[in-house]
Amino acid sequence: MKNYYKINEISKLYGIGVDSLRYYERLGILRPRRDVNGYRLYSLKEMYKLNIIRDLRRLDFSMAQIKEYLADQSVANTLELLRREQALLAERLRELLTREELIKERIAVLDNARNIRTGVFTVKDLPDRFCVRLSEHIARDEEMDFAVKKLHRQHEEKIRDFGNQIIGAFPSMENLRNGISNVYEAVFFILERRSPDYDFILPAGEYLSYFYGGGYGQNAKRMEELLAYAKDEGLRLSGEPFEMYEIDNRDTVREEEFLTEIQVRVAAPRQGASFTGMSGERRPLS
């Protein structure tokens, strides 16, 4: 067995790029000698360092930390390093378990959303919902995406996972009355848990709910249907209607797969009142 190996041989054997090996040399971690032609020759005596570097880099140790450890390697320092590795792995495991729970939640939401019937009106009894809001005139889908991102950046510390975040928007009622779709006055997030730092509350109460599938160009028509049904059933509106995006471009680029819920708070329906959905099915409101 040879005592010295060229840089390409070491690179191939350890799966480490040539540039990385040169970088380790510049840091003084590796000290190859030169042959008569000026080629780097790496001693077998230093190869153990490459295993250590690889393992510690996987745990996001900096090269400065690795160099410090290699410069004073001892049982005591190794034990200290192993305990730090153990703590890092425990933290990473917690992060992975949290991520797994978020993925499970998103799968459940999407599975449930695919079974939601569109065109059916119901009334939901909902608790207080604490929200953050960005008021901004929005007339294009691209502007909506940008506004949502701005709101996300303002409140990242409150959002566990953007994919699971409930996103809503208040349409421009003036434009809707004129038959103009897809124009909004604000976007908002419903916070997962109560926070002292919120912008407004969707108050507890009964909300008329209606799901529609497809693109947002139809929202004027769908909003008109919701308001007409509320009027026909003698329901008094107690707030402005808004949309919430159950399935949107976070989940699919196919517009036909979009699923949007319209909600508006209403006064308690009269006894025995019901809605007839677009399917023709009559459903009780209480």
ZIZI-V151462 format. One record per residue. N is the residue number from 1. RES is the residue in three letters. OMEGA is omega in whole degrees, 0 to 359 (none if undefined). NEAR is the number of other ideal C-beta (glycine too) atoms within 10 Angstrom. Layout:
# ZIZI-V151462
n->{N N}
res->{RES RES}
omega->{OMEGA OMEGA}
near->{NEAR NEAR}
This chain:
# ZIZI-V151462
n->{1 2 3 4 5 6 7 8 9 10 11 12 13 14 15 16 17 18 19 20 21 22 23 24 25 26 27 28 29 30 31 32 33 34 35 36 37 38 39 40 41 42 43 44 45 46 47 48 49 50 51 52 53 54 55 56 57 58 59 60 61 62 63 64 65 66 67 68 69 70 71 72 73 74 75 76 77 78 79 80 81 82 83 84 85 86 87 88 89 90 91 92 93 94 95 96 97 98 99 100 101 102 103 104 105 106 107 108 109 110 111 112 113 114 115 116 117 118 119 120 121 122 123 124 125 126 127 128 129 130 131 132 133 134 135 136 137 138 139 140 141 142 143 144 145 146 147 148 149 150 151 152 153 154 155 156 157 158 159 160 161 162 163 164 165 166 167 168 169 170 171 172 173 174 175 176 177 178 179 180 181 182 183 184 185 186 187 188 189 190 191 192 193 194 195 196 197 198 199 200 201 202 203 204 205 206 207 208 209 210 211 212 213 214 215 216 217 218 219 220 221 222 223 224 225 226 227 228 229 230 231 232 233 234 235 236 237 238 239 240 241 242 243 244 245 246 247 248 249 250 251 252 253 254 255 256 257 258 259 260 261 262 263 264 265 266 267 268 269 270 271 272 273 274 275 276 277 278 279 280 281 282 283 284 285 286}
res->{MET LYS ASN TYR TYR LYS ILE ASN GLU ILE SER LYS LEU TYR GLY ILE GLY VAL ASP SER LEU ARG TYR TYR GLU ARG LEU GLY ILE LEU ARG PRO ARG ARG ASP VAL ASN GLY TYR ARG LEU TYR SER LEU LYS GLU MET TYR LYS LEU ASN ILE ILE ARG ASP LEU ARG ARG LEU ASP PHE SER MET ALA GLN ILE LYS GLU TYR LEU ALA ASP GLN SER VAL ALA ASN THR LEU GLU LEU LEU ARG ARG GLU GLN ALA LEU LEU ALA GLU ARG LEU ARG GLU LEU LEU THR ARG GLU GLU LEU ILE LYS GLU ARG ILE ALA VAL LEU ASP ASN ALA ARG ASN ILE ARG THR GLY VAL PHE THR VAL LYS ASP LEU PRO ASP ARG PHE CYS VAL ARG LEU SER GLU HIS ILE ALA ARG ASP GLU GLU MET ASP PHE ALA VAL LYS LYS LEU HIS ARG GLN HIS GLU GLU LYS ILE ARG ASP PHE GLY ASN GLN ILE ILE GLY ALA PHE PRO SER MET GLU ASN LEU ARG ASN GLY ILE SER ASN VAL TYR GLU ALA VAL PHE PHE ILE LEU GLU ARG ARG SER PRO ASP TYR ASP PHE ILE LEU PRO ALA GLY GLU TYR LEU SER TYR PHE TYR GLY GLY GLY TYR GLY GLN ASN ALA LYS ARG MET GLU GLU LEU LEU ALA TYR ALA LYS ASP GLU GLY LEU ARG LEU SER GLY GLU PRO PHE GLU MET TYR GLU ILE ASP ASN ARG ASP THR VAL ARG GLU GLU GLU PHE LEU THR GLU ILE GLN VAL ARG VAL ALA ALA PRO ARG GLN GLY ALA SER PHE THR GLY MET SER GLY GLU ARG ARG PRO LEU SER}
omega->{180 175 182 180 179 187 180 178 179 180 181 183 185 181 180 182 178 180 179 178 177 178 178 177 179 178 181 179 175 181 180 172 180 175 185 180 178 180 178 175 184 182 175 182 182 188 179 181 182 176 179 180 181 182 183 177 177 179 176 170 178 178 177 178 180 179 180 179 182 181 182 183 179 179 180 180 178 177 178 180 179 178 176 177 181 179 179 179 178 178 179 178 178 179 180 179 176 179 178 179 178 178 177 179 182 177 180 180 182 176 179 182 181 179 180 177 176 176 179 180 175 172 180 173 189 178 171 177 183 190 167 193 170 179 184 177 184 183 179 179 180 178 177 179 181 179 178 179 178 180 178 180 181 188 183 184 180 188 179 183 184 180 180 186 175 182 177 179 175 179 175 182 178 178 179 179 178 177 182 183 166 173 188 180 183 169 180 172 169 184 183 179 182 180 177 183 179 183 179 179 163 191 178 179 182 182 172 187 181 178 171 180 177 186 186 179 181 190 177 179 182 178 178 178 180 182 179 179 177 179 181 182 178 179 178 179 180 180 179 175 179 178 170 191 182 173 181 186 169 187 185 172 180 184 181 179 178 176 184 176 171 175 170 179 183 172 182 181 178 185 176 181 179 177 169 180 181 178 182 181 176 183 178 181 182 none}
near->{4 8 9 16 19 15 17 12 13 21 17 12 12 16 8 18 10 13 9 16 20 14 14 21 15 8 13 10 19 21 11 20 10 9 11 5 5 6 13 20 16 24 13 11 9 15 14 11 16 20 10 17 22 13 12 20 14 10 12 9 19 10 15 9 13 20 15 12 19 19 10 8 13 9 7 9 14 12 10 12 18 10 10 15 15 10 10 15 11 10 10 12 10 10 10 10 10 12 11 10 13 14 13 10 14 15 10 10 16 15 9 10 15 11 6 13 12 16 15 17 23 15 23 12 10 15 9 11 18 20 18 20 17 19 12 15 11 23 13 10 15 9 15 21 15 14 19 23 13 12 22 18 9 12 18 9 7 17 17 13 14 13 14 15 19 16 19 21 24 18 24 20 14 10 16 20 12 10 9 14 17 20 20 23 17 21 28 23 24 15 19 14 7 10 13 5 10 17 16 12 11 19 13 12 17 18 23 24 17 24 20 22 17 16 14 22 11 15 23 20 13 23 22 13 18 21 19 10 17 21 11 11 18 11 23 11 15 14 14 12 22 23 21 18 21 20 18 19 15 14 17 13 7 10 14 8 15 19 20 23 20 22 20 19 20 20 13 15 20 11 7 8 15 15 22 14 19 15 11 8 13 10 13 11 20 12}
